[in-house]
Amino acid sequence: MDEERRDGPIADIMRTPGGEKWRVLAEKGAPTFLLLEGGTGPARPDAEGSALGALAGDIYRGLARAERDGWPGGVALALQTLADRSFFPPAIAPTGTRHETETFRALAEGRYVRAVNFHATPRRLAAGFEEQLSRLAEHFEPVSHEDLVGLLARGEWPHERPGVVINFFDGFRDNHEVAAPILDRLGLTGWFFLISGWISSRPEDQRAFAENHLMNLPYDESEFSERDRLALSPEEIEDLARRGHVIASHTRNHTTASPSFAPDLSPEALAREVAGSKRTLEDFARRPVRALAWREGTPLGTDLRADGALSEAGYELLFANHAVQLVAGPSAGRS
């Protein structure tokens, strides 16, 4: 499926300049990927992960040409089909090949963690959010930072049920007003990946910040005026952390470390995006901030300077598009 990452409908849209790309993604819906496995260094042998990848490849090759070429593209459709089969642990394992049975067992027994991503959570959609989150609460265990570190570093999973990581990106005010009360009622943990520059800007400047930093605002004039606060406040961030939710960084200015979509970052700019955002969010949350996600879901290994900045700043986890990865410590892997 590598050819579609370089060329195809998704790649074409992601190369669209400026805000037009985000308008198209908002209209069409961006693909959501199943979170499977992560770690530092070279890929380690993983028979279950290989079997899962083989199943996705089989699904992809079975798609018609029109399905591969149309939105959202063959990769997204293959992953969606795989998620439809095995995101929720069914009561009875499917019949099929040995690899299918082993993959099902790995998913059902919690050896892989699922992820669900949200951005804004407008009040008009609250009923739909509660329905989705209620179904997740029935089948999955909420995941803490310590759970993920234990799973990635030591292969430990302390829960009987599989885990689900529920992510909220950017830092929308309605995440606190709408999503957090639902999470609390259901006993779920939210992971809030916040853009520190947006959070820190004045309410009257937040719409312009969003437009200038490739953020989609899914609101009309009846929901928010030009001067209304759109982002979480420092007090709301502290409240989310106090209630047991995870505060994480989505950089200072919604930045990617991928050279395909962004110019090379200077060391000073990289420090602001990584260490600077961490300090700001820790001041607001009054808790350590130990996880980061780049825009575009840039993984480890894309830019060694970016990886080093994460390590030096003291991050432990990087959330990429297809995996959560364990960040090496400041002294690890250095010559």
Secondary structure, 3 states (H helix, E strand, C coil): CHHHHHCCHHHHHHCCCHHHHHHHHHHHCCCCCCCCCCCCCCCCCCHHHHHHHHHHHHHHHCCCHHHHHCCCCHHHHHHHHHHHHHCCCCCCCCCCCHHHHHHHHHHHCCCCCEEEEECCCCHHHHHHHHHHHHHHHHHCEECCHHHHHHHHHHCCCCCCCCEEEEEEEECEHHHHHHHHHHHHHHCCCEEEEECHHHHHCCHHHHHHHHHHCCCCCCCCCCCCCCCCCCECCHHHHHHHHHCCCEEEECCCCCCCCCCCCCCCCCHHHHHHHHHHHHHHHHHHHCCCCCEECCHHHCCCCCCHHHHHHHHHHCCCEEECCCCEEECCCCCCCCC
